[in-house]
Amino acid sequence: MLLTDGSISIIFVGDISFNGCVKKYVDQGYTSYNDTMVKVAKIIREADIAVGNLESPFVSKSMQKNRFSGVKRIRMYSDVGSASALQ
């Protein structure tokens, strides 16, 4: 939203995570990943520039099987299906 004085609006959001209790509730069918963003989506979309800090990587099913192998272990991750909620 271009402000009347020609400036732009920027919003920064942090700690976005589709892991932990969010993933548990989605897996059990209580909610969806999109539902978790409903209350803030309109505010974020109104900004000209939106920057978000995603707390965990998106990991595929095959990557989840091997998440504790190798040098770098993935402890906190988001299912790739949750990425669409960021739209």
N, C-alpha and C positions, 0 to 999 in steps of 0.2 A: 504494500500500500504506500504509494508515493505521497508523502506529506505535502501540505500546501506550500511549505517553504523550500521545496525541492530536495529535502533530505529523504533518506530511506530508513526503513525500520529493520533491525536485526534482532533475532532472538537466539539465545543460547540455552540449550537444555542438556541436562546430564543424567547420568546413571540410568540410561535406558537399558533394560534387561528383560529378556523373555525367558529367563532361567528361574530356578527355585520355585517359589509358590505359584508364580504365574504359569510356568510350564506344568506344574502339578494340576492346577485347576483346569487348564486347557486339555490335558491328557485325560482327565476324569469327566470331561464334557460339561463343566459348569460355566465355562465362558469360552471366548475365542481370542486369538491374539489381537484381532482388530478391536474387540470390545475394550481392551486395556488402554487404548489410545483415544477413545471417544470423547472424554471430557477435555482433553487438551488439543485435539486435532485442529479445531477451528482457530484457536489462538495461534498455533504454530503456522497454519496456512496463511494467516493474515499478514505475516511478516514478509518483507521482500527477500530477506535472506534468513534461512533457518539452519543452525548448526547444532548437531546432537552428538553426545558422547555415548557411543554404544559400549556397554561394559563387557560384552562377551562376543566372541566370534560366532558366525553362523557355521554350523557343522552339519554335514550330511550324515545319513544313517551309516554309511560305510566308515566314515571318519569316527563316529561315535563308538564303534566296536573297538577301535584301536586307540581311544583317547588317552589311555594311561601307558601306552608303549612309546618308546623313543626317548630322546633327550628332553624335549619340551612336552610336558603333560598338560592336557586340556582338562581343567577341573570345572570351570564355569563356561558353559556354552549355550547357544540358542539354536533351536532347530531351524533349518533353512526355510521351513514353511512360515516362520514368524516374520520373515523379511518384508512380506507384503503389507504388514501392519504399519510400516514406516512410510508408506505411500501417503 
